[in-house]
Amino acid sequence: MKCPKCNNMETKVIDSRVVEAWFWIRRRRSCEYCEHRFTTYEKVAVTDLIVAKRDGTKEMYDRDKLRRALVVSFWKKNLSLEKIEEIISQLENKRSWMGKEITSKKIGEDVLNTLKNENDVAYIRFASVFMEFETKADFQEILRE
């Protein structure tokens, strides 16, 4: 890890702690050249997951895309960005053992199942986009469920 003060590549870990219910590791580090102390956060990255889209195309999994969708769903619902990150991390950890490819439909269903327990309004907002609602009847049907 490169020191942010002097750019030296020789640093050592002083302390490590698990943060956010096992999703992140916080490390205190010290530069061996200038002795500057700094903190890093490490997370296992989901880098090689392929998403199969409805139209048959495939693309790399994009955590930011999912984060944006959840931020819109929770708009004005007083949910912290940390909670949104926790939701995404839980979903990623759940699917990390499922293989190298996942459908966008499966991702959407997993998000809906999570939102159903988290916030009714966010659930309906996400569902309206994911399920491509077009009429008032579509909203009424999901409200009945």
PyMOL CGO cylinders between C-alpha atoms (Angstrom):
from pymol import cmd
from pymol.cgo import CYLINDER

trace = [
    CYLINDER, 0.00, 0.00, 0.00, 1.40, 3.38, -0.99, 0.3, 1, 1, 1, 1, 1, 1,
    CYLINDER, 1.40, 3.38, -0.99, 1.83, 6.03, 1.69, 0.3, 1, 1, 1, 1, 1, 1,
    CYLINDER, 1.83, 6.03, 1.69, -0.43, 9.03, 0.92, 0.3, 1, 1, 1, 1, 1, 1,
    CYLINDER, -0.43, 9.03, 0.92, 2.15, 11.44, 2.35, 0.3, 1, 1, 1, 1, 1, 1,
    CYLINDER, 2.15, 11.44, 2.35, 5.46, 10.39, 0.76, 0.3, 1, 1, 1, 1, 1, 1,
    CYLINDER, 5.46, 10.39, 0.76, 4.33, 7.81, -1.85, 0.3, 1, 1, 1, 1, 1, 1,
    CYLINDER, 4.33, 7.81, -1.85, 6.63, 5.15, -0.39, 0.3, 1, 1, 1, 1, 1, 1,
    CYLINDER, 6.63, 5.15, -0.39, 5.44, 1.61, -1.16, 0.3, 1, 1, 1, 1, 1, 1,
    CYLINDER, 5.44, 1.61, -1.16, 6.79, 0.12, 2.08, 0.3, 1, 1, 1, 1, 1, 1,
    CYLINDER, 6.79, 0.12, 2.08, 4.04, 0.27, 4.69, 0.3, 1, 1, 1, 1, 1, 1,
    CYLINDER, 4.04, 0.27, 4.69, 3.05, -2.07, 7.47, 0.3, 1, 1, 1, 1, 1, 1,
    CYLINDER, 3.05, -2.07, 7.47, -0.28, -2.98, 9.04, 0.3, 1, 1, 1, 1, 1, 1,
    CYLINDER, -0.28, -2.98, 9.04, -0.55, -1.92, 12.67, 0.3, 1, 1, 1, 1, 1, 1,
    CYLINDER, -0.55, -1.92, 12.67, -4.12, -2.98, 13.37, 0.3, 1, 1, 1, 1, 1, 1,
    CYLINDER, -4.12, -2.98, 13.37, -7.00, -4.67, 11.49, 0.3, 1, 1, 1, 1, 1, 1,
    CYLINDER, -7.00, -4.67, 11.49, -10.69, -4.63, 12.37, 0.3, 1, 1, 1, 1, 1, 1,
    CYLINDER, -10.69, -4.63, 12.37, -13.81, -5.94, 10.71, 0.3, 1, 1, 1, 1, 1, 1,
    CYLINDER, -13.81, -5.94, 10.71, -16.32, -3.21, 9.89, 0.3, 1, 1, 1, 1, 1, 1,
    CYLINDER, -16.32, -3.21, 9.89, -19.94, -3.32, 8.68, 0.3, 1, 1, 1, 1, 1, 1,
    CYLINDER, -19.94, -3.32, 8.68, -20.91, -6.81, 9.75, 0.3, 1, 1, 1, 1, 1, 1,
    CYLINDER, -20.91, -6.81, 9.75, -17.98, -8.60, 8.01, 0.3, 1, 1, 1, 1, 1, 1,
    CYLINDER, -17.98, -8.60, 8.01, -18.17, -6.72, 4.70, 0.3, 1, 1, 1, 1, 1, 1,
    CYLINDER, -18.17, -6.72, 4.70, -15.14, -4.44, 5.13, 0.3, 1, 1, 1, 1, 1, 1,
    CYLINDER, -15.14, -4.44, 5.13, -11.76, -4.61, 6.83, 0.3, 1, 1, 1, 1, 1, 1,
    CYLINDER, -11.76, -4.61, 6.83, -10.33, -1.43, 8.37, 0.3, 1, 1, 1, 1, 1, 1,
    CYLINDER, -10.33, -1.43, 8.37, -6.55, -1.38, 8.58, 0.3, 1, 1, 1, 1, 1, 1,
    CYLINDER, -6.55, -1.38, 8.58, -4.33, 1.12, 10.38, 0.3, 1, 1, 1, 1, 1, 1,
    CYLINDER, -4.33, 1.12, 10.38, -1.04, 1.39, 8.55, 0.3, 1, 1, 1, 1, 1, 1,
    CYLINDER, -1.04, 1.39, 8.55, 2.29, 3.05, 9.10, 0.3, 1, 1, 1, 1, 1, 1,
    CYLINDER, 2.29, 3.05, 9.10, 4.80, 4.14, 6.49, 0.3, 1, 1, 1, 1, 1, 1,
    CYLINDER, 4.80, 4.14, 6.49, 8.21, 2.62, 7.09, 0.3, 1, 1, 1, 1, 1, 1,
    CYLINDER, 8.21, 2.62, 7.09, 9.94, 5.64, 5.54, 0.3, 1, 1, 1, 1, 1, 1,
    CYLINDER, 9.94, 5.64, 5.54, 8.21, 8.73, 6.98, 0.3, 1, 1, 1, 1, 1, 1,
    CYLINDER, 8.21, 8.73, 6.98, 6.26, 6.97, 9.80, 0.3, 1, 1, 1, 1, 1, 1,
    CYLINDER, 6.26, 6.97, 9.80, 3.01, 8.62, 8.69, 0.3, 1, 1, 1, 1, 1, 1,
    CYLINDER, 3.01, 8.62, 8.69, -0.05, 6.71, 9.94, 0.3, 1, 1, 1, 1, 1, 1,
    CYLINDER, -0.05, 6.71, 9.94, -3.16, 6.28, 7.82, 0.3, 1, 1, 1, 1, 1, 1,
    CYLINDER, -3.16, 6.28, 7.82, -6.27, 4.10, 7.52, 0.3, 1, 1, 1, 1, 1, 1,
    CYLINDER, -6.27, 4.10, 7.52, -7.39, 1.94, 4.61, 0.3, 1, 1, 1, 1, 1, 1,
    CYLINDER, -7.39, 1.94, 4.61, -10.62, 0.06, 4.05, 0.3, 1, 1, 1, 1, 1, 1,
    CYLINDER, -10.62, 0.06, 4.05, -10.60, -3.18, 2.11, 0.3, 1, 1, 1, 1, 1, 1,
    CYLINDER, -10.60, -3.18, 2.11, -13.52, -5.03, 0.57, 0.3, 1, 1, 1, 1, 1, 1,
    CYLINDER, -13.52, -5.03, 0.57, -13.69, -8.11, -1.60, 0.3, 1, 1, 1, 1, 1, 1,
    CYLINDER, -13.69, -8.11, -1.60, -14.59, -6.83, -5.04, 0.3, 1, 1, 1, 1, 1, 1,
    CYLINDER, -14.59, -6.83, -5.04, -17.13, -8.51, -7.30, 0.3, 1, 1, 1, 1, 1, 1,
    CYLINDER, -17.13, -8.51, -7.30, -15.19, -7.96, -10.50, 0.3, 1, 1, 1, 1, 1, 1,
    CYLINDER, -15.19, -7.96, -10.50, -15.83, -10.91, -12.73, 0.3, 1, 1, 1, 1, 1, 1,
    CYLINDER, -15.83, -10.91, -12.73, -19.60, -11.24, -12.48, 0.3, 1, 1, 1, 1, 1, 1,
    CYLINDER, -19.60, -11.24, -12.48, -21.42, -11.08, -15.81, 0.3, 1, 1, 1, 1, 1, 1,
    CYLINDER, -21.42, -11.08, -15.81, -25.01, -9.85, -15.94, 0.3, 1, 1, 1, 1, 1, 1,
    CYLINDER, -25.01, -9.85, -15.94, -27.24, -11.37, -18.63, 0.3, 1, 1, 1, 1, 1, 1,
    CYLINDER, -27.24, -11.37, -18.63, -29.80, -8.73, -19.62, 0.3, 1, 1, 1, 1, 1, 1,
    CYLINDER, -29.80, -8.73, -19.62, -33.39, -9.27, -20.76, 0.3, 1, 1, 1, 1, 1, 1,
    CYLINDER, -33.39, -9.27, -20.76, -32.53, -8.40, -24.36, 0.3, 1, 1, 1, 1, 1, 1,
    CYLINDER, -32.53, -8.40, -24.36, -29.85, -11.12, -24.49, 0.3, 1, 1, 1, 1, 1, 1,
    CYLINDER, -29.85, -11.12, -24.49, -26.84, -8.82, -24.14, 0.3, 1, 1, 1, 1, 1, 1,
    CYLINDER, -26.84, -8.82, -24.14, -24.28, -9.26, -21.37, 0.3, 1, 1, 1, 1, 1, 1,
    CYLINDER, -24.28, -9.26, -21.37, -22.33, -6.72, -19.37, 0.3, 1, 1, 1, 1, 1, 1,
    CYLINDER, -22.33, -6.72, -19.37, -20.06, -6.60, -16.35, 0.3, 1, 1, 1, 1, 1, 1,
    CYLINDER, -20.06, -6.60, -16.35, -21.74, -6.24, -12.96, 0.3, 1, 1, 1, 1, 1, 1,
    CYLINDER, -21.74, -6.24, -12.96, -21.78, -2.58, -11.89, 0.3, 1, 1, 1, 1, 1, 1,
    CYLINDER, -21.78, -2.58, -11.89, -22.19, -1.87, -8.17, 0.3, 1, 1, 1, 1, 1, 1,
    CYLINDER, -22.19, -1.87, -8.17, -22.68, 1.84, -8.87, 0.3, 1, 1, 1, 1, 1, 1,
    CYLINDER, -22.68, 1.84, -8.87, -25.64, 1.12, -11.14, 0.3, 1, 1, 1, 1, 1, 1,
    CYLINDER, -25.64, 1.12, -11.14, -27.37, -0.82, -8.36, 0.3, 1, 1, 1, 1, 1, 1,
    CYLINDER, -27.37, -0.82, -8.36, -26.50, 1.91, -5.84, 0.3, 1, 1, 1, 1, 1, 1,
    CYLINDER, -26.50, 1.91, -5.84, -28.11, 4.57, -8.07, 0.3, 1, 1, 1, 1, 1, 1,
    CYLINDER, -28.11, 4.57, -8.07, -31.28, 2.49, -8.43, 0.3, 1, 1, 1, 1, 1, 1,
    CYLINDER, -31.28, 2.49, -8.43, -31.53, 2.08, -4.66, 0.3, 1, 1, 1, 1, 1, 1,
    CYLINDER, -31.53, 2.08, -4.66, -30.86, 5.77, -3.98, 0.3, 1, 1, 1, 1, 1, 1,
    CYLINDER, -30.86, 5.77, -3.98, -33.73, 6.67, -6.33, 0.3, 1, 1, 1, 1, 1, 1,
    CYLINDER, -33.73, 6.67, -6.33, -35.98, 4.07, -4.69, 0.3, 1, 1, 1, 1, 1, 1,
    CYLINDER, -35.98, 4.07, -4.69, -35.27, 5.47, -1.22, 0.3, 1, 1, 1, 1, 1, 1,
    CYLINDER, -35.27, 5.47, -1.22, -35.48, 9.11, -2.31, 0.3, 1, 1, 1, 1, 1, 1,
    CYLINDER, -35.48, 9.11, -2.31, -36.67, 11.25, 0.66, 0.3, 1, 1, 1, 1, 1, 1,
    CYLINDER, -36.67, 11.25, 0.66, -37.10, 8.15, 2.84, 0.3, 1, 1, 1, 1, 1, 1,
    CYLINDER, -37.10, 8.15, 2.84, -34.32, 9.00, 5.32, 0.3, 1, 1, 1, 1, 1, 1,
    CYLINDER, -34.32, 9.00, 5.32, -32.23, 5.93, 4.66, 0.3, 1, 1, 1, 1, 1, 1,
    CYLINDER, -32.23, 5.93, 4.66, -28.50, 6.47, 5.01, 0.3, 1, 1, 1, 1, 1, 1,
    CYLINDER, -28.50, 6.47, 5.01, -26.05, 5.74, 2.23, 0.3, 1, 1, 1, 1, 1, 1,
    CYLINDER, -26.05, 5.74, 2.23, -24.35, 3.39, 4.68, 0.3, 1, 1, 1, 1, 1, 1,
    CYLINDER, -24.35, 3.39, 4.68, -27.54, 1.31, 4.90, 0.3, 1, 1, 1, 1, 1, 1,
    CYLINDER, -27.54, 1.31, 4.90, -27.77, 1.22, 1.10, 0.3, 1, 1, 1, 1, 1, 1,
    CYLINDER, -27.77, 1.22, 1.10, -24.14, 0.03, 0.96, 0.3, 1, 1, 1, 1, 1, 1,
    CYLINDER, -24.14, 0.03, 0.96, -24.98, -2.63, 3.55, 0.3, 1, 1, 1, 1, 1, 1,
    CYLINDER, -24.98, -2.63, 3.55, -27.92, -3.85, 1.45, 0.3, 1, 1, 1, 1, 1, 1,
    CYLINDER, -27.92, -3.85, 1.45, -25.72, -4.06, -1.66, 0.3, 1, 1, 1, 1, 1, 1,
    CYLINDER, -25.72, -4.06, -1.66, -22.96, -5.86, 0.25, 0.3, 1, 1, 1, 1, 1, 1,
    CYLINDER, -22.96, -5.86, 0.25, -25.43, -8.42, 1.59, 0.3, 1, 1, 1, 1, 1, 1,
    CYLINDER, -25.43, -8.42, 1.59, -26.74, -9.06, -1.91, 0.3, 1, 1, 1, 1, 1, 1,
    CYLINDER, -26.74, -9.06, -1.91, -23.20, -9.38, -3.31, 0.3, 1, 1, 1, 1, 1, 1,
    CYLINDER, -23.20, -9.38, -3.31, -22.14, -11.76, -0.55, 0.3, 1, 1, 1, 1, 1, 1,
    CYLINDER, -22.14, -11.76, -0.55, -25.24, -13.86, -1.16, 0.3, 1, 1, 1, 1, 1, 1,
    CYLINDER, -25.24, -13.86, -1.16, -24.47, -14.26, -4.85, 0.3, 1, 1, 1, 1, 1, 1,
    CYLINDER, -24.47, -14.26, -4.85, -20.68, -14.54, -4.58, 0.3, 1, 1, 1, 1, 1, 1,
    CYLINDER, -20.68, -14.54, -4.58, -20.93, -18.35, -4.49, 0.3, 1, 1, 1, 1, 1, 1,
    CYLINDER, -20.93, -18.35, -4.49, -23.52, -18.58, -7.27, 0.3, 1, 1, 1, 1, 1, 1,
    CYLINDER, -23.52, -18.58, -7.27, -21.11, -18.54, -10.22, 0.3, 1, 1, 1, 1, 1, 1,
    CYLINDER, -21.11, -18.54, -10.22, -19.74, -16.13, -12.78, 0.3, 1, 1, 1, 1, 1, 1,
    CYLINDER, -19.74, -16.13, -12.78, -23.02, -15.15, -14.44, 0.3, 1, 1, 1, 1, 1, 1,
    CYLINDER, -23.02, -15.15, -14.44, -26.37, -13.91, -13.14, 0.3, 1, 1, 1, 1, 1, 1,
    CYLINDER, -26.37, -13.91, -13.14, -29.46, -12.60, -14.87, 0.3, 1, 1, 1, 1, 1, 1,
    CYLINDER, -29.46, -12.60, -14.87, -30.66, -9.04, -14.37, 0.3, 1, 1, 1, 1, 1, 1,
    CYLINDER, -30.66, -9.04, -14.37, -34.00, -10.61, -13.49, 0.3, 1, 1, 1, 1, 1, 1,
    CYLINDER, -34.00, -10.61, -13.49, -32.42, -12.50, -10.56, 0.3, 1, 1, 1, 1, 1, 1,
    CYLINDER, -32.42, -12.50, -10.56, -30.70, -9.32, -9.33, 0.3, 1, 1, 1, 1, 1, 1,
    CYLINDER, -30.70, -9.32, -9.33, -34.01, -7.44, -9.50, 0.3, 1, 1, 1, 1, 1, 1,
    CYLINDER, -34.01, -7.44, -9.50, -35.87, -10.20, -7.67, 0.3, 1, 1, 1, 1, 1, 1,
    CYLINDER, -35.87, -10.20, -7.67, -33.24, -10.28, -4.92, 0.3, 1, 1, 1, 1, 1, 1,
    CYLINDER, -33.24, -10.28, -4.92, -33.47, -6.50, -4.53, 0.3, 1, 1, 1, 1, 1, 1,
    CYLINDER, -33.47, -6.50, -4.53, -37.27, -6.64, -4.39, 0.3, 1, 1, 1, 1, 1, 1,
    CYLINDER, -37.27, -6.64, -4.39, -37.18, -9.35, -1.70, 0.3, 1, 1, 1, 1, 1, 1,
    CYLINDER, -37.18, -9.35, -1.70, -34.82, -7.19, 0.35, 0.3, 1, 1, 1, 1, 1, 1,
    CYLINDER, -34.82, -7.19, 0.35, -36.83, -4.00, -0.14, 0.3, 1, 1, 1, 1, 1, 1,
    CYLINDER, -36.83, -4.00, -0.14, -40.09, -5.74, 0.79, 0.3, 1, 1, 1, 1, 1, 1,
    CYLINDER, -40.09, -5.74, 0.79, -38.76, -6.06, 4.34, 0.3, 1, 1, 1, 1, 1, 1,
    CYLINDER, -38.76, -6.06, 4.34, -37.03, -2.67, 4.38, 0.3, 1, 1, 1, 1, 1, 1,
    CYLINDER, -37.03, -2.67, 4.38, -39.46, -0.03, 3.08, 0.3, 1, 1, 1, 1, 1, 1,
    CYLINDER, -39.46, -0.03, 3.08, -42.83, -0.28, 1.30, 0.3, 1, 1, 1, 1, 1, 1,
    CYLINDER, -42.83, -0.28, 1.30, -42.42, 2.88, -0.76, 0.3, 1, 1, 1, 1, 1, 1,
    CYLINDER, -42.42, 2.88, -0.76, -38.91, 1.95, -1.93, 0.3, 1, 1, 1, 1, 1, 1,
    CYLINDER, -38.91, 1.95, -1.93, -40.24, -1.50, -2.81, 0.3, 1, 1, 1, 1, 1, 1,
    CYLINDER, -40.24, -1.50, -2.81, -42.98, -0.05, -5.03, 0.3, 1, 1, 1, 1, 1, 1,
    CYLINDER, -42.98, -0.05, -5.03, -40.65, 2.48, -6.64, 0.3, 1, 1, 1, 1, 1, 1,
    CYLINDER, -40.65, 2.48, -6.64, -38.10, -0.19, -7.52, 0.3, 1, 1, 1, 1, 1, 1,
    CYLINDER, -38.10, -0.19, -7.52, -40.82, -2.62, -8.66, 0.3, 1, 1, 1, 1, 1, 1,
    CYLINDER, -40.82, -2.62, -8.66, -42.36, 0.00, -10.95, 0.3, 1, 1, 1, 1, 1, 1,
    CYLINDER, -42.36, 0.00, -10.95, -39.13, 0.27, -12.92, 0.3, 1, 1, 1, 1, 1, 1,
    CYLINDER, -39.13, 0.27, -12.92, -38.03, -3.36, -12.67, 0.3, 1, 1, 1, 1, 1, 1,
    CYLINDER, -38.03, -3.36, -12.67, -41.44, -4.75, -13.65, 0.3, 1, 1, 1, 1, 1, 1,
    CYLINDER, -41.44, -4.75, -13.65, -42.00, -1.98, -16.21, 0.3, 1, 1, 1, 1, 1, 1,
    CYLINDER, -42.00, -1.98, -16.21, -45.30, -0.67, -14.87, 0.3, 1, 1, 1, 1, 1, 1,
    CYLINDER, -45.30, -0.67, -14.87, -47.32, 1.13, -17.53, 0.3, 1, 1, 1, 1, 1, 1,
    CYLINDER, -47.32, 1.13, -17.53, -50.74, 1.71, -15.98, 0.3, 1, 1, 1, 1, 1, 1,
    CYLINDER, -50.74, 1.71, -15.98, -52.38, 2.56, -12.70, 0.3, 1, 1, 1, 1, 1, 1,
    CYLINDER, -52.38, 2.56, -12.70, -53.63, -1.04, -12.57, 0.3, 1, 1, 1, 1, 1, 1,
    CYLINDER, -53.63, -1.04, -12.57, -50.03, -2.29, -12.36, 0.3, 1, 1, 1, 1, 1, 1,
    CYLINDER, -50.03, -2.29, -12.36, -49.53, -0.27, -9.17, 0.3, 1, 1, 1, 1, 1, 1,
    CYLINDER, -49.53, -0.27, -9.17, -52.88, -1.39, -7.74, 0.3, 1, 1, 1, 1, 1, 1,
    CYLINDER, -52.88, -1.39, -7.74, -52.01, -5.04, -8.36, 0.3, 1, 1, 1, 1, 1, 1,
    CYLINDER, -52.01, -5.04, -8.36, -48.73, -4.88, -6.48, 0.3, 1, 1, 1, 1, 1, 1,
    CYLINDER, -48.73, -4.88, -6.48, -50.40, -2.98, -3.63, 0.3, 1, 1, 1, 1, 1, 1,
    CYLINDER, -50.40, -2.98, -3.63, -52.95, -5.78, -3.30, 0.3, 1, 1, 1, 1, 1, 1,
    CYLINDER, -52.95, -5.78, -3.30, -50.13, -8.31, -2.94, 0.3, 1, 1, 1, 1, 1, 1,
]
cmd.load_cgo(trace, "trace")
